[in-house]
């Protein structure tokens, strides 16, 4: 059964140690995303429909808004992964000169240095180390992965994903999606209110943002759910209702399929660290 061994939120974003044995559906994050294998059978992470094996020799780096899915490989032992979600605002402050949070390749070879950093970071998370220690190891991990991803110019230079859509109809649809998180989002209604036919809406939205409207809406729902789980005492059932789910079971299924574990467990184990 998938579970979390550690979840840590801070100005850097969030860093987790997960024990995963169930698949996660295609989803995306506003943050940059690193996944490394710590033990057990390997897994496949599909990024932009390209499969990448995550094992003791290779991890993955995922750029903001890159669609990806997690597929565990069968085995008799549980698989443990270090998963980091890195905020660009933290990067801008702490990694001056790096530019945007953008990796040059998705596959990251895990040599001696990266393996040692991931082991140290994972240990600091499960032993509830301080912000200073988590911050130091995460900085080191980002540096090593960033440099590795751009070796030789980057073995696979990824396409740019626009930050702000130019088309006013897409901007309006983004506002409508944000406003409709708690009402049960009807994408056909959003398309109509933005002045677009359904096919034109989907095409223009994906060209402008790099993701589908449904994937974008799901990302916003998960972000809101994480904020409410960690930053409030509102019940899990009420958080689900706030996000337009008709029952806690529907919300739990959605959350686990996108985050990896149930929201009740996430809230129980998550901690927030600060400087």
Helices and strands as residue ranges (DSSP letters): E 3-10, E 13-20, E 24-27, E 32-39, E 43-47, E 50-54, E 58-62, E 68-72, E 79-86, H 88-94, E 107-109, H 112-126, H 131-149, G 151-153, H 168-179, H 187-193, H 198-209, H 213-231, H 236-242, H 248-259, H 263-269, E 270-272
